[in-house]
């Protein structure tokens, strides 16, 4: 049974471009002779590695997408392991990953976004509709206060009850 695999390998940085192409063609020929199919070859170029591998800090990255049987993949891995220019490789089975992603997508598609659901507007009773609407509610006052700042209390002048006869009458501000 053919499955889809991704084989990524890193080639030594001192390998010439022609030798790199020859190496890739050799692995591709191995796959096609074994009954598999090379779907894509992506040369990702020379990149720096996260850590030193076999005394190299960078290398040429190559990604092969292959549809083949598991026994053929084990043979490709064996050849990668014994190949001198290849310093590191990894093989990932993609068909299971694609199934998992398709399942997650199907589950997400069945769910409806809350933002897409229209919210019903509550209908007020007829008696409430006829009642006069107050000038402003507490929420509106809170919004106005937040927008304009706190209101100053209104002051009203009132005469002082006991004023000495020689002093002029004064007014004292009192909060209402």
C-alpha positions as CSV (number, residue, x, y, z in Angstrom):
1,X,0.0,0.0,0.0
2,X,1.5,3.3,-1.0
3,X,1.5,6.1,1.5
4,X,2.7,9.7,1.3
5,X,6.0,10.5,3.1
6,X,8.2,13.6,3.3
7,X,11.9,12.9,3.5
8,X,14.1,15.9,4.4
9,X,17.8,15.5,4.5
10,X,20.8,17.9,5.0
11,X,23.8,17.6,2.7
12,X,27.3,18.8,3.7
13,X,28.0,22.4,2.8
14,X,31.2,21.6,0.9
15,X,29.3,19.5,-1.8
16,X,29.1,21.1,-5.2
17,X,25.8,21.9,-6.8
18,X,26.3,19.2,-9.6
19,X,27.1,16.6,-7.0
20,X,23.9,17.6,-5.0
21,X,21.8,17.2,-8.1
22,X,23.4,13.8,-8.8
23,X,22.6,12.7,-5.2
24,X,19.0,13.8,-5.5
25,X,18.6,12.0,-8.8
26,X,20.1,8.8,-7.2
27,X,17.5,8.8,-4.4
28,X,14.7,9.6,-6.8
29,X,15.8,6.8,-9.1
30,X,15.8,4.4,-6.1
31,X,12.2,5.4,-5.3
32,X,10.9,5.0,-8.9
33,X,12.8,1.7,-9.4
34,X,11.2,0.3,-6.2
35,X,7.7,1.1,-7.4
36,X,7.2,4.4,-5.7
37,X,6.6,7.9,-7.0
38,X,8.5,11.1,-6.3
39,X,5.7,13.8,-6.1
40,X,8.0,16.8,-5.5
41,X,11.6,17.7,-5.0
42,X,12.3,21.0,-3.2
43,X,15.9,22.2,-2.8
44,X,15.6,24.7,0.1
45,X,19.2,25.9,-0.3
46,X,22.0,26.4,2.1
47,X,20.8,27.2,5.6
48,X,22.4,27.6,9.0
49,X,21.6,24.7,11.5
50,X,20.4,25.2,15.0
51,X,23.4,23.2,16.4
52,X,26.5,21.6,15.1
53,X,26.0,18.2,13.3
54,X,29.2,16.2,12.4
55,X,31.3,19.4,12.8
56,X,29.1,21.4,10.4
57,X,27.1,24.5,11.2
58,X,25.2,24.8,7.9
59,X,24.2,22.6,5.0
60,X,22.0,22.2,1.9
61,X,18.4,21.2,2.8
62,X,16.5,19.0,0.4
63,X,12.8,17.9,0.8
64,X,11.5,14.9,-1.1
65,X,7.7,14.2,-1.2
66,X,7.3,10.5,-1.9
67,X,4.3,8.1,-2.4
68,X,5.6,4.6,-1.7
69,X,5.3,1.5,0.4
70,X,6.9,1.3,3.8
71,X,9.5,-1.2,2.8
72,X,10.8,1.1,0.1
73,X,11.0,4.0,2.6
74,X,13.1,1.9,4.9
75,X,15.5,1.2,2.0
76,X,15.7,4.9,1.2
77,X,16.5,5.6,4.9
78,X,19.2,3.0,4.8
79,X,20.8,4.6,1.8
80,X,20.5,8.0,3.4
81,X,22.3,6.6,6.5
82,X,25.2,5.2,4.6
83,X,25.6,8.1,2.2
84,X,28.7,10.1,3.0
85,X,27.4,13.6,2.0
86,X,24.2,13.3,4.0
87,X,24.7,14.5,7.5
88,X,21.2,14.3,8.8
89,X,17.7,13.2,7.7
90,X,14.1,12.7,8.9
91,X,11.2,10.9,7.4
92,X,7.6,11.9,8.2
93,X,4.5,9.9,7.1
94,X,2.1,12.6,5.8
95,X,-1.1,10.6,5.0
96,X,-1.9,10.2,8.7
97,X,-1.2,13.9,9.2
98,X,-3.5,14.8,6.3
99,X,-6.3,12.6,7.7
100,X,-5.9,14.3,11.1
101,X,-6.0,17.8,9.6
102,X,-9.1,16.9,7.5
103,X,-10.9,15.6,10.5
104,X,-10.1,18.7,12.5
105,X,-11.3,20.9,9.6
106,X,-14.5,18.9,9.3
107,X,-15.2,19.4,13.0
108,X,-14.5,23.1,12.7
109,X,-16.8,23.4,9.7
110,X,-19.7,21.8,11.5
111,X,-19.6,24.4,14.3
112,X,-21.2,27.8,13.7
113,X,-19.3,30.9,14.7
114,X,-21.0,32.8,17.4
115,X,-20.5,36.1,15.5
116,X,-22.4,34.7,12.6
117,X,-25.5,33.9,14.7
118,X,-27.9,37.0,14.8
119,X,-28.8,37.9,18.3
120,X,-32.6,38.2,18.9
121,X,-33.8,41.6,20.0
122,X,-36.0,41.3,23.1
123,X,-39.5,42.7,22.5
124,X,-40.7,45.0,25.2
125,X,-44.3,44.6,26.5
126,X,-46.9,47.0,25.1
127,X,-47.3,48.8,28.5
128,X,-43.6,49.5,28.7
129,X,-43.7,50.9,25.2
130,X,-46.3,53.5,26.2
131,X,-44.6,54.6,29.4
132,X,-42.5,57.8,29.2
133,X,-38.8,57.2,28.7
134,X,-36.7,58.8,31.4
135,X,-34.2,61.5,30.3
136,X,-31.1,59.4,31.0
137,X,-30.4,56.1,32.6
138,X,-27.6,55.4,35.0
139,X,-25.6,53.7,32.2
140,X,-25.9,56.8,30.0
141,X,-24.8,59.0,32.9
142,X,-21.8,56.7,33.5
143,X,-20.9,57.0,29.8
144,X,-21.2,60.8,29.9
145,X,-19.1,61.0,33.1
146,X,-16.4,58.9,31.5
147,X,-16.4,61.0,28.4
148,X,-16.5,64.5,30.0
149,X,-15.1,63.8,33.4
150,X,-16.8,64.0,36.8
151,X,-19.3,66.8,37.2
152,X,-18.7,69.7,39.6
153,X,-21.4,69.9,42.3
154,X,-23.6,73.0,41.8
155,X,-23.0,75.6,44.5
156,X,-25.7,77.9,45.8
157,X,-25.0,81.0,47.8
158,X,-26.8,81.2,51.2
159,X,-26.5,84.0,53.8
160,X,-24.7,83.2,57.0
161,X,-27.1,83.2,60.0
162,X,-24.9,85.0,62.6
163,X,-22.9,87.8,61.2
164,X,-21.3,90.4,63.5
165,X,-22.7,93.9,63.0
166,X,-19.5,95.5,62.0
167,X,-18.6,92.8,59.3
168,X,-20.2,92.9,55.9
169,X,-22.7,90.1,55.1
170,X,-20.9,87.2,53.3
171,X,-22.2,84.2,51.5
172,X,-20.9,80.7,52.1
173,X,-21.0,78.1,49.2
174,X,-23.1,75.1,50.1
175,X,-23.4,71.9,48.0
176,X,-27.0,71.1,47.1
